[in-house]
């Protein structure tokens, strides 16, 4: 069975394609993106292979909401402990909060990323989540 078939087993939405190069440089490991809508509120289904995580980043002005749909993953704000995430969890990320999210080492992880619309909203990608920080998680 192919990697993408394994990841999509039991998924609510198709996992989509590997991240485009403009985004993949901000991830450690492989993630997939299926844009569900780009009109009005932008919603993308993001699926992370085991061990995959995105870099620290900030959503300026608009913020983001994560709706966890599958697997097991983590969300962490700068200076705080990481939160373990499971299907049904919702994370409301206010604007200007430095954070990262991604899969557990041994499980794939999928969430809907809802971009909160705001005039002048943008994302600022920062440094990678180090193996030291990530390695402390179960």
C-alpha positions as CSV (number, residue, x, y, z in Angstrom):
1,X,0.0,0.0,0.0
2,X,1.4,3.5,-0.9
3,X,2.2,6.1,1.8
4,X,-0.7,8.3,0.8
5,X,-3.1,5.4,1.0
6,X,-1.9,4.6,4.5
7,X,-2.4,8.3,5.5
8,X,-5.8,8.6,4.0
9,X,-7.2,5.4,5.6
10,X,-10.1,6.6,7.7
11,X,-9.6,10.3,6.6
12,X,-12.6,12.5,6.4
13,X,-11.2,14.5,3.4
14,X,-8.8,13.4,0.7
15,X,-5.2,14.3,1.8
16,X,-4.4,16.1,-1.5
17,X,-1.0,16.6,-2.9
18,X,2.5,17.0,-1.4
19,X,3.0,20.6,-0.3
20,X,4.1,22.9,-3.0
21,X,7.8,24.0,-2.7
22,X,6.9,27.4,-1.5
23,X,5.4,25.8,1.7
24,X,7.5,22.6,2.1
25,X,10.6,24.6,3.0
26,X,8.7,25.6,6.2
27,X,8.2,21.9,7.3
28,X,10.4,19.2,8.6
29,X,9.1,16.0,7.0
30,X,6.4,15.5,4.4
31,X,2.9,17.1,4.6
32,X,0.0,17.2,2.1
33,X,-2.5,19.9,1.3
34,X,-6.0,19.7,0.0
35,X,-7.5,23.2,-0.3
36,X,-11.3,22.8,0.4
37,X,-12.1,26.5,-0.3
38,X,-10.3,29.6,-1.1
39,X,-13.4,31.8,-1.4
40,X,-14.2,34.0,1.7
41,X,-12.8,31.9,4.5
42,X,-9.8,29.8,3.4
43,X,-9.9,26.2,4.6
44,X,-7.2,23.6,3.8
45,X,-7.0,20.0,4.9
46,X,-3.4,19.5,6.0
47,X,-2.1,16.0,6.6
48,X,1.3,15.3,8.2
49,X,3.3,12.1,8.0
50,X,4.6,10.7,11.3
51,X,7.3,13.1,12.7
52,X,6.3,15.9,10.3
53,X,5.9,19.4,11.8
54,X,5.9,22.9,10.5
55,X,8.2,25.7,11.6
56,X,7.4,28.2,14.2
57,X,5.2,30.8,12.6
58,X,2.9,33.8,13.3
59,X,-0.5,34.7,11.7
60,X,-0.5,38.4,11.6
61,X,-3.9,40.2,12.0
62,X,-6.2,37.2,11.1
63,X,-5.3,34.2,13.3
64,X,-6.1,30.6,12.6
65,X,-8.4,27.8,13.8
66,X,-7.3,24.2,13.7
67,X,-10.0,21.5,13.6
68,X,-8.4,18.1,14.2
69,X,-9.8,15.4,12.0
70,X,-7.4,12.4,12.3
71,X,-4.4,10.9,13.9
72,X,-2.4,12.4,16.8
73,X,-0.4,15.6,16.8
74,X,0.7,18.6,18.8
75,X,0.3,22.3,19.0
76,X,2.7,24.5,20.9
77,X,2.8,28.3,21.6
78,X,6.2,29.9,22.3
79,X,7.1,29.7,25.9
80,X,4.3,27.2,26.8
81,X,4.1,23.4,27.0
82,X,2.9,21.5,23.9
83,X,-0.7,20.3,23.8
84,X,-1.4,16.8,22.5
85,X,-4.2,16.9,19.9
86,X,-6.7,14.2,18.9
87,X,-9.7,14.1,16.5
88,X,-12.4,16.5,17.6
89,X,-10.0,18.9,19.2
90,X,-10.2,22.6,18.3
91,X,-7.4,25.1,18.6
92,X,-8.1,28.8,18.3
93,X,-4.9,30.6,17.5
94,X,-5.2,34.4,18.0
95,X,-3.2,36.7,15.7
96,X,0.4,37.5,16.7
97,X,1.0,34.2,18.6
98,X,4.2,32.4,17.7
99,X,3.4,28.6,17.4
100,X,3.9,25.4,15.5
101,X,1.8,22.2,14.9
102,X,2.5,18.8,13.5
103,X,2.3,15.0,13.9
104,X,3.4,12.8,16.7
105,X,6.6,10.8,15.9
106,X,4.6,7.5,15.4
107,X,1.3,8.7,14.0
108,X,0.0,10.7,11.0
109,X,-2.0,13.8,11.8
110,X,-4.6,15.7,10.0
111,X,-6.4,19.0,10.6
112,X,-8.5,21.6,8.8
113,X,-6.6,24.9,8.9
114,X,-9.1,27.7,8.8
115,X,-7.6,31.1,8.1
116,X,-9.5,33.9,10.0
117,X,-10.1,36.6,7.4
118,X,-8.8,40.1,8.2
119,X,-7.6,43.0,6.1
120,X,-3.8,42.8,5.7
121,X,-3.6,39.3,7.2
122,X,-0.3,37.5,6.5
123,X,1.8,34.5,7.8
124,X,5.4,34.9,8.9
125,X,7.4,31.7,8.8
126,X,10.2,31.5,11.4
127,X,12.9,29.0,12.5
128,X,12.4,25.2,12.5
129,X,11.2,23.4,15.6
130,X,14.4,21.8,16.9
131,X,14.8,18.1,17.4
132,X,15.5,19.0,21.1
133,X,12.1,20.7,21.5
134,X,10.3,18.0,19.4
135,X,12.1,15.1,21.0
136,X,10.6,16.0,24.5
137,X,7.2,15.0,23.3
138,X,5.8,11.5,23.6
